[in-house]
Amino acid sequence: MAEPIAFTNAQLFDGEAARGAGYTILIADGRIAGVGRDPAPSHARAVDLGGATLMPGMTVGHWHGEFLDIGPPRFGAGRGGIFLGTEEPPALLALAAATSLQIALRSGITRIVSGSCSNDLDWQMKVAIERGMFDGPMLVPCSRHVVTTGDYEDRGHWWANDVQMMGGVRRIGGNVFADGPEQIAKAVRQEILRGAEVIKILPTGGHGFDLLPTYRGLSHAELEVVVRTAHERGARVRAHTNSSASIRECIAVGVDIIDHADEIDEDCIAAMVQAGTTWIPSLLFTKLASYGGAGEARAGHQMDAAWDNARIMLHKADAAGVNIVPGDDFGAQGMGHAPGVYARELLVYIEDMGISAERVLRWATRNGARLTRTAATEGLILEGMEANLIVVDGDPIATPGILTEPDRHLRVVMLGGRIVSGGLSERPTPQFAPNISQAAE
């Protein structure tokens, strides 16, 4: 049995709010055994944090661990691109995913909900972590993109020779192509068989694809059967969807997670609140692709419009009680997996969107645990909760930018009461795994 640890003289952000200084948090048997301002008990090892901030570990709600600088021209829309998940051999993509998970953990991320994968990598990474092959965050595995013939994901080298056929369903890299309710149901079941706990669909374009008014990625019947089949087997559904009409349609049929939602409006927000839907805005990508990051606005540019809409709707959704969780297409160009990149997204919400740091950190902690269905056991600093927490040198409420420099400011990452990064007596520089994208060049 591990020696109990009492963190003393801590600033406390408990997942709901900043509670001030002078706290003692007792850790015993992998759980939080006490929270208060009493001195450390005599049976515990006392660790004076000197005013550092203790808070729950954070969540990334949209993530692609295998992505290596994804973007044009290699993955551009049209016939010249290649399929995601075929750009490198599966073993290299697996190493990339394992590296990304370790980087995320050492950046203070203790929970990840994947946004899709190829080669069943999410399930394999989850098993490797659970078997102790390496330390990583809790990972909720996602499926390939479950999509239809000729959609945005089906415009690469259609003559590719690595097509796998399973019961009439075509699988290429990170995509599984199926048509009609019967084939769609089979595709969903196959992804669940292969370890997916979340099914990813793309009902619309937008957010990296053209957003065409008449385009449908799935028919209404196909959309319904995805949700019904997934829910029957205990899996959830997340949708890359951006038109307001499609967002409402997805919520109405029971989609659990809405990704991006560039054209979200007040009706969508009301529907999300009623249904308990989680929204992953992914606004770091939006900033990089819009005039928020590129300078002058461009007339009619869909990403500029998405940026402007988010500046209004993000506040309304938060005030209404939507479960907003950070997460983005990390691994894409401009936001490759690296220490602190995940916190860059948090700064977009704080500095560009004007949401308070306290509320944004609540999205990353309490709301994130709601997304991972672990809110009964983690995401808050409360007695009885699992000790999945981080210690940050400084105050991330007053200066949230310190979270983008974990090698300098992240003193401890703890999972189940076990320190998996950093140390207690001093703060060593984390040793990150090799950069797979550089090694592959």
N, C-alpha and C positions, 0 to 999 in steps of 0.2 A: 504494500500500500504506500503510495507516494506521500511524502511529507506535506501537510497543509501549508499553504502560502497565504500570508496576509499582506496585500498591497496597501500601504498606508500613504497618507499625505497626497491623495489623488484628487485631481479635478475629475468630475464625473459627468459624462454624458451617458444617460442610461437607455438610450434608444427612443425615448419620448422627448426629453428635454435636457438642457444643461442644468445640473443640480448644484454647481458650485464646488468649492475646494474643501480640503480637509477630510475626505472620505477614507474609510477603511473597507476593503472588499476582501472577504475571506474565501479562499478556494480550497475545497476538500473533496476527495473522491470524485474528481472530475466535474464538480458542480460548484455553483456559487452558494456558499454556506452562510454568508452574512453580508449585509450592506448597511453601513452606518458610520458614525463618527467616534465610535469607541476605540480605545487602543487595541493593538494587535493582541490576541490571546496568547498566553505563554506557550501553548503547545504548537504554535505555528511559526514558520520562518517568516520574520517580518522583512519586507522589502519597501524601503522608503522611496516613493516615486518622485519626490521633490517637486510636486506640483504638475507632473506630467498628466495627460488626460487618459483615463481608462474608459473604454467604450466597447459596445458589441462589435464583433467582426461584421464586415460589410458584405453585401450581395451584388453580384452582376447578373442581371436578369436576361441579358441577350449577349451571346458570346459564341465565337467560332474559333476554337483553340488551334485548329490546323491551318487557318488562313495565313498565308505568307505574302504580304504585300499585294493583296487581291485588288484588281482594278484594271482599267484600260491600259494598253490595247489588248492585252492577253485575254481579258474577260469582258471586253466590250460587247454591247448588244450587236446582233447581226451575225452573219455567217462566218465571220473570221475568227471568232473566239473559240475557247475550249471549255469543256464542262468542268465545273468545280469538282474537286476530288480526283481529277485525273492529271493534275499539273505536276505531281511528283508520285513516286512509288508509295504504296500504302505504308511501308515501314518508315519512310522519312516523314510522312504526314503524322504518323503516330508519335514519333519523337518530337515533332513540332508541338503537338497537343500536350504531351507530357511536360515539355518545357514551359509552355504557356500556363499550365496549371500551377507549376511551382512559382513562376513569376507572380501570378495572381495572389497566391497565398502570402508570399513575402511582401506584397503590396497591401495587405490587410483584408483581402477578400477571403471569406471563409465559406461562402455559399455561391454556387454558380448554377444558373438554369440555361442550358445550351439553347442556341437558336437554330441549330441544324448541324449535321456532320455528314461525312462520307465514310464508307468502309466500316460502318458500325463502331466508329472510334470512341464515341461517348461512352457506350456501355463498357468497352474494354478499359477505358481510363478509369471509370468508376470502380470496376473490379480490381484493377491494379492498386488503386488507393486503398480500398477496403482490405486488400491482402497485405498491405504494408510495403509494397514495392517502392513507393515513394510517398512523401507527404504532399497532400493536395487538399483543396477545398472540398466540401460536400458538393457533389455534381449530380444534377438532375439530367439524365441523358435525353437528347432529342433525336428525332428521326432524320432521314433524308428529307429534302423537299418533296412532298407528295403533290405532284403537279400533273397537268394534262398535256397531251400531244400538241406540239406546235406553240406552246406558250413561251413566255419570256426566257425560261430556263432551257428551252428546247431549240435554241437557234445557234448552236455551235456546230461542231463537225458531226452532222447526223450520220455520217458513214463510219463513225468511230468503231474500232474493232474490239473494244473492251465492254461491249454491251452484255449484260447478264439478263437472261430471260428466266423468270420464275412464275410459272402458272399463267403465262400470257402477259405478265407485267414486266415492263422494260426498266431495268435499273442501270444507270450510268453514273459513276462517281457519286456525287452528292444529291442525285435526283432519282426519283422513281416515277415513271410516267404511266398513267392509267387513264382510262376513259370509260365513263358511264358508272352508275352506282355500284354494279357488281364488281367491276375491276377495282374501283376505288376502295371498296370495303376490303377486298383481298390485299391491296397494297398496304392499307393501314394495319391489318392483322399481321402481315409479314414484318412490318417495322416494329410492332410490339413484340413479336416473337424474337426479334433480334436485339431486344433490350431497350427500345424507346419507351420513355415514360411521358413524353410530349410529342405530338404529331405536328409537323410544320407544313402549312399550306400557304399559297400565294394567290389569293383571290383577285388582287389588282396589281397593276404596276405602281409607279411612283417610288420615291426614295431610292434612287439609283437606276430605275427603269423609267421609260416614258409612261406618263399617266394619261392613257387614252380614254375618253369618255365612254366609248362603246365596248371596251375590252372587258372580258370576264375570264379569269383563270380557271374557275370551276363553275359549272351550272349550279342552280339552287339545289337541285336534287343531289348532286355530287357533294356540295357543301354540307347538306344535312346528313348524308351518310357517313362522311368523315367524322363528324361530331358524335353521331349516334354510336358508330362502331368503336371509336376511341373510349367514350364514356362507359360503354358496356364492359370494357376490359380494364377499367381503372386508369386509363391514360387521359391526359388533357390535350387540348388543341390550341396552338398559337397561329395567328394569321398575320402575314405581311399584307396589310391592307391600308389604303390611303384615301380613297374617295369617301365622302361622308355617307353616301348611300350604302356602300359596301360595309363600312364599319357598323352601321346600324343592322344590316342584314346578318353579319357575323355574330353580333351580340344576340340577336333574336333567336338564332338557331343554337346558341350555347357555346360559342367559342370562348375559351377561358382567358386568353392573353391576346391583346391587340398590340401588334408591333408597328411603331412609327405613327400611323394615323395623321398624315400630313394635313388632311382637310377636316379634322375633328371639329365639331361644332357643339352648341349647347344641347341639342337633342341627343347627340352621341354621348355626351357626358352624363346626362340624366339616365340613359339606358345603361351605361356602365355602372353607375351607382346602384341602380335597381337590381342588376344581375350579379354584382360583385366581381366584375371583370377587372383584370389588371391591365394597366397601360404602361408600355415601355416606349417612351418618346424617342430615344436614340438621337439626341440633338447635337452630339459632337459631330456626327457625320453630316447632319443638316447644316451646321455652321461651316464646315469645311467645304461643302458643295454649294453654298449660297453666298450672297454678298455679305453675310455675317462674317465670313472668313476671306472673301475674295475681293472686297472693295465695293464698287458701285453696283447698285441694283440694275437688273436687266429686265426690260419690259416683258411680261408674260412668262418669266422663268419660273418653273414649278417649284424649285427649291427655295427661291427667294420668297415666293408666296407661302411656302410651308414655314419658313423662318418667321415671317411676320405673323402668321396665324398662331404659331406656338407662343409668341410673346403675350398673346391675349388669353388663349385657351388653357395654357398651363396653370395660370393663376386660378381660373374658374374651376378647373378639374380638381385642383388641390383643395380649394375652399369647399367644394361639394363633397369631398371625401373619397374620391377615386383612389384606388390603391396604385399609386405611381411608384415604379421601381427603376433605378438606373440600369443601363445596359446598352450596348451598341455593337456595331459590326467591327469589333476590335480585330486586328489583323488585316483590315483593308488599308489601302494607301493613306498615309498621313496619320494613322493611329495603330501602328504595329504593336504587337505584344511586347511591352517593355515595362520596367519598374515605374509605377506611378501613372501610366497612361489611363487607367480606369478612373482615376480621380480627375483627370482633365475634363471628363464629361460632367462631373459634379460642378466644376467651376463654370461650365456653360450655364447651368441652371442658376447658379448664384450670381455670377458677374454679368451675364448677358440677359438673363431672363428676370432677374430681380427677386428671386425666391430666397428667403433667409437661409443661411448655412444650417441653422438648427433644423429647419424643415427638410432640407435636402438630405441631411444625415439621417433623419428619421426615415426617409424613403429607402435609404441604403441599408438600414438596420432593421427596424421594426417591420416596415412594409416588405422588405426582402424576405424575412422569415415567414410572413403571411404567404408570399408567393411560393416558397418552398414547402409549405404546409408543415413548418416546424415551429410556428409561433407559440405553441404550448410549451416548448422546451428551450427556445433560444430567441435571440434578437433583442432581448432586453437584459439589463443588469438588475436582476431580481433574485432573491433567495430561492433556491431550488432549480434555477435555470442551469443548463449546461454551460460550462466555462469556455465558451468560444468567444474570445475577446482579444482586443488589441490595446497596447499602450503606446501613445503618441507623445513624443517630446514636443511640448507646446500646446496650444489651444486651437483645434481645428474649427471651432465655431468663430473665433476672432480672426484667424488666419488660415482658411481652408486650403490655401495653396501648399501648405506643408505636406499634405497627403500626396502630392505629386512627386515628392522626394522621399520615398520610404527608406532608401539607403541611409539617409541622414536623420530622419525623424521617427521612424517606426522602431520602437525599442523592443517590443515583445509581440508575437502572435501566438495565441494559445488556443488549442483545440482540445476539448474535453479535459481541460485542466493540465494538458501537456504542452510544454513550450516547444513549438515547431520552428520558430524563427526568432532570432535575437537572443538575449540573455538577461539575467537578473542583475548581475553586479556591474556589467558594462554593456555598451551597445556596439557589437561588432558589425562590420560591413557585411551584409548578406552576400553569399556566393551564389550567383545565378548560373543556371545551366547555359551551355553554349547557344548562341543565336543560330537556329537551324537555317534561317533564310540566308545568312551570310555564309554558313558552312557549305550550303548547297550550290552557291554561285561559282 
